[in-house]
Amino acid sequence: MFRKHTESIQAGPGGGSDAKPVGTVFIGLAGPTGTTGLRQFNPYDRETFKQATANQALEMLCRVLLGRTSSMSSQKHPITMAAVVAQLCPQCALCCNGVLFKDVELQPGDSAARLKTLGLPVSEKRVAKFPQPCAALEGCSCRVYADRPTRCRDFECASLKSVAVGKTGVAGALRVIRDAQKRAEKVRRLLRAPGD
């Protein structure tokens, strides 16, 4: 049995400190093989903070259950893929906005009908898929995160993997993301230029 425990929340709008600024949350998971935890910083409005925190806790649980993180231990704050996802993905969305992929193919177990009810324009010709940029993308957040299809759930970009294994720091990965976003926007501007 696993138990999720969240504590020391500074959801705001007031009450933060230098040690725990508004947006700080600690998420822990305890189970028969040990415990793990992570400190997150979600500097969002209250509703987005709650959604991001819930998503991070669920992602942590999924990663542990699927064996995609190191075995749980008594370390105070081991790095988990969930922690990396929470720090990078809300700043990026390059895998969802049409820069990296033109579409997302559904996999066995994905429900085209369910995704359609969530507003995704799933085409079922030859291969069930939906186009990118994703219709569920709002800024850099996914409004169907809990119901996202398998490809979205399983995709881990090179930056994500590099930070997870300690090869790159979060700040360095964020610089790469910002640079890629600027380059993508430059290409978009060129494509929109008169005469094209």
Phi, psi and omega per residue, in radians:
M1 nan 2.395 3.094
F2 -1.893 2.539 3.040
R3 -2.201 2.328 3.060
K4 -1.710 2.386 3.111
H5 -2.399 2.232 3.115
T6 -2.092 2.346 -3.130
E7 -2.538 3.061 3.085
S8 0.938 0.801 -3.124
I9 -1.409 2.344 3.014
Q10 -2.124 1.306 -3.041
A11 -1.379 -0.272 3.094
G12 1.464 -3.064 0.159
P13 -1.337 -0.271 3.117
G14 -2.112 -3.128 3.020
G15 1.703 -0.001 -3.132
G16 -1.393 2.983 3.080
S17 -2.466 3.062 3.089
D18 -1.084 -0.667 -3.133
A19 -1.275 -0.644 -3.135
K20 -2.315 1.430 3.135
P21 -1.162 2.786 3.082
V22 -0.965 2.262 -3.086
G23 1.919 -0.073 -3.120
T24 -1.489 2.389 3.052
V25 -2.577 2.487 3.041
F26 -1.897 2.242 -3.136
I27 -2.062 2.259 -3.132
G28 -2.201 2.720 3.118
L29 -2.423 2.227 3.123
A30 -2.131 2.426 3.134
G31 -2.663 -3.025 -3.067
P32 -1.157 -0.351 -3.121
T33 -1.741 0.040 3.115
G34 2.377 -2.815 -3.123
T35 -2.300 2.740 3.035
T36 -2.571 2.746 3.126
G37 -2.746 2.836 3.083
L38 -2.607 2.652 3.065
R39 -1.775 2.290 -3.136
Q40 -2.093 2.700 3.035
F41 -2.199 1.926 -3.108
N42 -2.074 1.459 -3.052
P43 -1.429 1.093 -3.056
Y44 -2.084 3.050 2.999
D45 -1.105 2.891 -2.990
R46 -0.987 -0.806 -3.112
E47 -1.144 -0.773 3.130
T48 -1.156 -0.651 3.078
F49 -1.015 -0.836 -3.124
K50 -1.118 -0.743 3.137
Q51 -1.140 -0.785 -3.137
A52 -1.095 -0.739 3.140
T53 -1.119 -0.777 3.102
A54 -1.081 -0.757 3.114
N55 -1.077 -0.724 3.140
Q56 -1.133 -0.721 3.118
A57 -1.132 -0.762 3.114
L58 -1.144 -0.708 3.115
E59 -1.088 -0.726 3.110
M60 -1.057 -0.826 3.139
L61 -1.070 -0.799 3.133
C62 -1.060 -0.782 -3.124
R63 -1.075 -0.725 3.135
V64 -1.179 -0.799 -3.120
L65 -1.116 -0.599 -3.140
L66 -1.562 0.011 3.105
G67 1.262 0.477 -3.099
R68 -1.734 0.309 3.027
T69 -2.394 2.812 3.118
S70 -1.052 2.698 -3.093
S71 -1.000 2.584 -3.086
M72 -1.127 2.470 -3.127
S73 -2.450 -3.084 -3.141
S74 -1.555 0.160 3.086
Q75 -1.031 2.530 -3.078
K76 -1.198 -0.830 -3.101
H77 -2.478 1.188 3.118
P78 -1.187 2.665 3.097
I79 -1.334 2.298 3.087
T80 -2.154 2.792 3.086
M81 -1.057 -0.613 3.118
A82 -1.034 -0.694 3.128
A83 -1.146 -0.715 3.136
V84 -1.171 -0.783 3.107
V85 -0.978 -0.802 -3.094
A86 -1.127 -0.508 -3.121
Q87 -1.509 -0.592 -3.046
L88 -1.704 -0.869 -2.976
C89 -1.025 -0.728 3.126
P90 -1.154 -0.168 3.102
Q91 -1.776 -0.084 -2.916
C92 -2.053 -1.478 -3.115
A93 1.215 0.295 3.120
L94 -1.126 -0.442 3.112
C95 -1.390 -0.184 -3.089
C96 -1.974 -0.312 -2.977
N97 -1.704 0.198 3.099
G98 1.610 -0.038 3.137
V99 -1.323 -0.809 -3.094
L100 -1.585 -0.584 -3.045
F101 -2.328 2.566 3.098
K102 -1.576 -0.396 3.111
D103 -2.782 3.001 3.091
V104 -2.173 2.052 3.109
E105 -1.466 2.330 3.100
L106 -1.273 2.613 -3.114
Q107 -1.974 2.864 3.066
P108 -0.927 2.325 -3.107
G109 1.733 -0.354 3.070
D110 -1.347 2.419 3.140
S111 -1.777 1.882 3.099
A112 -1.060 -0.705 -3.136
A113 -1.076 -0.775 -3.140
R114 -1.114 -0.769 3.141
L115 -1.120 -0.633 3.087
K116 -1.114 -0.713 3.128
T117 -1.151 -0.409 3.103
L118 -1.495 -0.015 3.057
G119 1.732 0.151 3.108
L120 -1.548 2.286 -3.103
P121 -1.396 1.297 -3.092
V122 -1.304 2.208 3.044
S123 -1.740 2.356 -3.116
E124 -1.973 0.402 3.045
K125 -1.315 2.311 -3.107
R126 0.873 -1.166 -3.139
V127 -2.191 2.284 3.105
A128 -1.215 2.193 -3.118
K129 -2.788 2.897 3.019
F130 -2.347 2.615 -3.027
P131 -1.360 2.781 2.997
Q132 -1.901 2.569 0.030
P133 -1.109 2.585 -3.062
C134 -1.230 2.378 3.122
A135 -1.171 -0.316 -3.136
A136 -1.588 -0.012 -3.117
L137 -1.415 2.147 3.091
E138 -2.153 1.792 -3.008
G139 1.208 -2.001 3.044
C140 -2.023 0.297 -3.115
S141 -1.984 2.601 3.121
C142 -1.744 2.114 -3.132
R143 -1.375 -0.144 3.086
V144 -2.058 0.516 -3.019
Y145 -0.886 -0.809 -3.108
A146 -1.154 -0.440 -3.103
D147 -1.914 0.239 -3.079
R148 -1.081 2.606 -3.099
P149 -1.258 2.958 -3.045
T150 -0.972 -0.801 -3.123
R151 -1.009 -0.751 3.136
C152 -1.170 -0.724 -3.119
R153 -1.114 -0.681 -3.033
D154 -1.586 -0.301 -3.051
F155 -1.175 2.280 3.055
E156 -2.316 1.988 -3.103
C157 -1.286 2.965 -3.122
A158 -1.080 -0.663 3.125
S159 -1.129 -0.761 3.123
L160 -1.029 -0.852 -3.130
K161 -1.119 -0.698 -3.109
S162 -1.126 -0.718 3.100
V163 -1.207 -0.714 -3.093
A164 -1.060 -0.598 -3.140
V165 -1.636 0.048 3.079
G166 1.462 0.145 3.138
K167 -1.283 -0.618 3.139
T168 -2.198 2.533 3.049
G169 -1.474 2.850 3.133
V170 -1.033 -0.771 -3.123
A171 -1.058 -0.728 3.113
G172 -1.138 -0.716 3.112
A173 -1.132 -0.688 3.113
L174 -1.141 -0.603 3.062
R175 -1.118 -0.747 3.110
V176 -1.075 -0.751 3.136
I177 -1.076 -0.853 -3.136
R178 -1.066 -0.699 3.114
D179 -1.123 -0.767 3.121
A180 -1.115 -0.680 3.109
Q181 -1.112 -0.739 3.114
K182 -1.112 -0.735 3.138
R183 -1.148 -0.713 3.121
A184 -1.108 -0.712 3.126
E185 -1.161 -0.641 3.093
K186 -1.088 -0.752 3.105
V187 -1.093 -0.761 3.112
R188 -1.028 -0.760 3.129
R189 -1.082 -0.741 3.124
L190 -1.111 -0.675 -3.139
L191 -1.219 -0.466 3.122
R192 -1.534 -0.112 -3.072
A193 -1.066 2.560 3.114
P194 -0.973 2.497 3.097
G195 1.660 -0.137 3.129
D196 -1.576 nan nan
